[in-house]
Amino acid sequence: MLIRQSILLLSLVVSSLATSCTTRYQDMLRERDERIRELSGNVAHLRGENEELQRRTTTPQPVNAASDKGKEESPNLLNEVQRDVGDEAIVSYRRGRISIGVEDSVTFDSGSTKVKDSAHKVLRNVSSVLKNKFAGKRFYIEGHTDSDPIVKTKDLYRDNRHLSTERADAVARYLIQQGVAESAIVVVGYGQHDPRDQKTKARNRRVEIVVGDPL
């Protein structure tokens, strides 16, 4: 009887240790995958910026012609995109590229990375614009936060860059579900390091969909 009880106790201990090890191993794998996705996004974004710089330096254009073309086409194209995506997004030129910004108040609840129902309409509009007006180009889905440190959800996100990457990835996945080519999408997390407004923190909490060069 004593031997049987000892064997049973030993089995319970081994089972408990195995469960604990499995849980820790799964956590390590999840942390590794998140870090890989974050680094991959950063590398891809830097590669895109490098390609853009190389293109500009190797294919010079007459300054006056390029300037005149931009004055004629840019406002019309921006107005068209703004009309198509609706008032819940802000369309602008940032660093020479068209950017569609959607503030977090539209897309996410506080501390969450789940796309809100209220964001579905504007993101469907965005996906339609990307497919119809910018087919064949690369799209950078950029996550941004304000500078406040994470407090309530610090057990879920290491820092603001991690949170911004997860939110950008959630928007990217939604766009892919709407038919935007997954191979055209790059996910980037800036955290608080690319503010849009130095005075109004809320405007810095956003996801921007930036139209890049042709694939």
Buried (B, 14 or more C-beta within 10 A) or exposed (E): EEEEEEEEEEEEEEEEEEEEEEEEEEEEEEEEEBEEBBEEBBEBBEEBEEEBEEEEEEEEEEEEEEEEEEEEEEEEEBEEBBEBBEEBBBBBEEEEBBBBBBBBBBBBEEEBBEBEEEBEEBBBBBBBBBBEBBEEBBBBBBBBBBEEEBEEEEEEBBBBBBBBBBBBBBBBBBBBEBEBBEEBBBBBBBBBEBBBEEEEBEBBBBBBBBBBEEE
